[in-house]
Amino acid sequence: MFKGLIGKKIGMTQVFDEDGVALPVTLIEAGPCYVTQIRRPEKEGYSAVQLGFEEVHPKRLTGGQLGHLKANNLPPLRFLREFRVKSPDVNIGDKITVEVFNVGERVDVIGISKGKGFQGGVKRYGFGGGPKTHGQSDRWRAPGSRGSGTTPGRVYKGARGPGHMGRVRVTAQNLKVVLVDAERNLIAVHGAVPGPKGGLVMIKEARKQ
């Protein structure tokens, strides 16, 4: 059975399990989602299910987006995302809610991490920085030497250093589903998920179970 949802991260809180242990959880408002397209190997060369999430006013979508949805009598949906599957066992127009997941299941949550802007090597990669004493005045958080001498006489590509940090696609793997609230379209997973509050996330069955 296909298990996948698009949702929005609400934030973190805690719940107590049956032993009274406090569990840090992330609340996600997931679904309802609609199956907007099915990719098949004989036509597109791969197998996937496209889901749509969050109904909006038609004026907020382009003509191409509206036409894609109207062709299958679907409401205007703001977000469209694809989920790779081996064999799609759903039909276009099907409505998918949080009820596809059960408490205790393991899921992967994909999101865009918080953007941190340009950061130094100490924050970005955990560099040790310079000495704290012996007369140093401005080398405490400096990265230090990054290359060899005459050979190669340059810094190799991909060397770690200061630069843009965050705002990349991150997958939090093997998170346990702690709560499923079908009435409010809520799902809670044990632990943190990437992205800010209100950030878009994709929830799917864990790959490494």
Secondary structure in CASP SS format (residue, H / E / C, confidence):
PFRMAT SS
TARGET T0000
AUTHOR 0000-0000-0000
METHOD secondary structure of the structure
MODEL  1
M C 1.00
F C 1.00
K C 1.00
G E 1.00
L E 1.00
I E 1.00
G E 1.00
K E 1.00
K E 1.00
I E 1.00
G E 1.00
M E 1.00
T E 1.00
Q E 1.00
V E 1.00
F E 1.00
D C 1.00
E C 1.00
D C 1.00
G C 1.00
V C 1.00
A E 1.00
L E 1.00
P E 1.00
V E 1.00
T E 1.00
L E 1.00
I E 1.00
E E 1.00
A E 1.00
G C 1.00
P C 1.00
C E 1.00
Y E 1.00
V E 1.00
T E 1.00
Q E 1.00
I E 1.00
R E 1.00
R C 1.00
P C 1.00
E C 1.00
K C 1.00
E C 1.00
G C 1.00
Y C 1.00
S C 1.00
A E 1.00
V E 1.00
Q E 1.00
L E 1.00
G E 1.00
F E 1.00
E E 1.00
E E 1.00
V C 1.00
H C 1.00
P H 1.00
K H 1.00
R H 1.00
L C 1.00
T C 1.00
G H 1.00
G H 1.00
Q H 1.00
L H 1.00
G H 1.00
H H 1.00
L H 1.00
K H 1.00
A C 1.00
N C 1.00
N C 1.00
L C 1.00
P C 1.00
P C 1.00
L E 1.00
R E 1.00
F E 1.00
L E 1.00
R E 1.00
E E 1.00
F E 1.00
R E 1.00
V C 1.00
K C 1.00
S C 1.00
P C 1.00
D C 1.00
V C 1.00
N C 1.00
I C 1.00
G C 1.00
D C 1.00
K E 1.00
I E 1.00
T C 1.00
V H 1.00
E H 1.00
V H 1.00
F C 1.00
N C 1.00
V C 1.00
G C 1.00
E C 1.00
R E 1.00
V E 1.00
D E 1.00
V E 1.00
I E 1.00
G E 1.00
I E 1.00
S C 1.00
K C 1.00
G C 1.00
K C 1.00
G E 1.00
F E 1.00
Q E 1.00
G C 1.00
G H 1.00
V H 1.00
K H 1.00
R H 1.00
Y H 1.00
G C 1.00
F C 1.00
G C 1.00
G C 1.00
G C 1.00
P C 1.00
K C 1.00
T C 1.00
H C 1.00
G C 1.00
Q C 1.00
S C 1.00
D C 1.00
R C 1.00
W C 1.00
R C 1.00
A C 1.00
P C 1.00
G C 1.00
S C 1.00
R C 1.00
G C 1.00
S C 1.00
G E 1.00
T C 1.00
T C 1.00
P E 1.00
G C 1.00
R C 1.00
V C 1.00
Y C 1.00
K C 1.00
G C 1.00
A C 1.00
R C 1.00
G C 1.00
P C 1.00
G E 1.00
H E 1.00
M E 1.00
G C 1.00
R C 1.00
V C 1.00
R E 1.00
V E 1.00
T E 1.00
A E 1.00
Q E 1.00
N E 1.00
L E 1.00
K E 1.00
V E 1.00
V E 1.00
L E 1.00
V E 1.00
D E 1.00
A C 1.00
E C 1.00
R C 1.00
N C 1.00
L E 1.00
I E 1.00
A E 1.00
V E 1.00
H E 1.00
G C 1.00
A C 1.00
V C 1.00
P C 1.00
G C 1.00
P C 1.00
K C 1.00
G C 1.00
G C 1.00
L E 1.00
V E 1.00
M E 1.00
I E 1.00
K E 1.00
E E 1.00
A C 1.00
R C 1.00
K C 1.00
Q C 1.00
END
